[in-house]
Amino acid sequence: MDKKFSSLLVALLFGLVMAGVAFANNGPETIELHAKKGNVTFAHHKHQSHIKCGECHHGPGHSDYKEGMQIHKCEECHHKGGDVPKKLQKTMNAFHKNCKDCHKAGKKGPTKCSGCHKK
């Protein structure tokens, strides 16, 4: 009986650890965005602490973000000829609009080029 109980306990603990890892993995701590004016190091985890995932992530046709939704690279839709408004077909324009609009709306954060782009 002890051997069965020990095996069950080990399996249960393993399951709890794996569930914890799955819930804790909310993307990378930082994301490096390469740009001509200097790379941008985006503090992903820092932003997650005060804005909802759906503020940046969305589905096809800009559908609402749903928990567990697969996150694709922005370039998959935001590219020349992509199925998005013409002014957002460049990934850079989509980032600029989203980030600067949020920062200007009272959220603390840079709004000038040198605030994000580091050479």
JOSUL-V175925 format. One record per residue. N is the residue number from 1. RES is the residue in one small letter. PSI is psi in radians with two decimals (none if undefined). Layout:
# JOSUL-V175925
N & RES & PSI
N & RES & PSI
This chain:
# JOSUL-V175925
1 & m & -0.68
2 & d & -0.65
3 & k & -0.74
4 & k & -0.76
5 & f & -0.76
6 & s & -0.75
7 & s & -0.74
8 & l & -0.75
9 & l & -0.76
10 & v & -0.78
11 & a & -0.74
12 & l & -0.81
13 & l & -0.73
14 & f & -0.77
15 & g & -0.74
16 & l & -0.72
17 & v & -0.79
18 & m & -0.66
19 & a & -0.71
20 & g & -0.71
21 & v & -0.75
22 & a & -0.73
23 & f & -0.55
24 & a & -0.35
25 & n & 1.56
26 & n & 0.73
27 & g & 3.08
28 & p & 2.75
29 & e & -0.80
30 & t & 2.76
31 & i & 2.24
32 & e & 2.04
33 & l & 2.14
34 & h & 2.30
35 & a & 2.66
36 & k & -0.64
37 & k & 0.14
38 & g & 2.48
39 & n & 2.67
40 & v & 2.18
41 & t & 1.87
42 & f & 2.12
43 & a & 1.45
44 & h & -0.90
45 & h & -0.64
46 & k & -0.74
47 & h & -0.62
48 & q & -0.44
49 & s & -0.27
50 & h & 0.00
51 & i & 2.70
52 & k & 2.61
53 & c & -0.68
54 & g & -0.20
55 & e & -0.50
56 & c & -0.72
57 & h & 2.43
58 & h & 2.95
59 & g & -3.01
60 & p & 2.45
61 & g & 0.37
62 & h & 0.58
63 & s & 2.73
64 & d & 2.52
65 & y & 2.38
66 & k & 2.42
67 & e & 2.28
68 & g & -0.07
69 & m & 2.46
70 & q & 2.29
71 & i & 2.15
72 & h & 2.84
73 & k & 2.49
74 & c & -0.64
75 & e & -0.31
76 & e & -0.52
77 & c & -0.65
78 & h & 1.42
79 & h & 2.87
80 & k & 2.18
81 & g & 0.04
82 & g & 2.88
83 & d & 0.93
84 & v & 2.85
85 & p & 2.52
86 & k & -0.73
87 & k & -0.19
88 & l & 0.20
89 & q & -0.36
90 & k & 2.29
91 & t & -0.71
92 & m & -0.77
93 & n & -0.65
94 & a & -0.77
95 & f & -0.85
96 & h & -0.81
97 & k & -0.87
98 & n & -0.87
99 & c & -0.89
100 & k & -0.69
101 & d & -0.75
102 & c & -0.81
103 & h & -0.67
104 & k & -0.40
105 & a & 0.37
106 & g & -0.22
107 & k & 2.46
108 & k & 2.41
109 & g & 2.79
110 & p & 2.60
111 & t & -0.11
112 & k & 2.69
113 & c & -0.88
114 & s & -0.25
115 & g & -0.45
116 & c & -0.75
117 & h & 2.09
118 & k & 2.19
119 & k & none
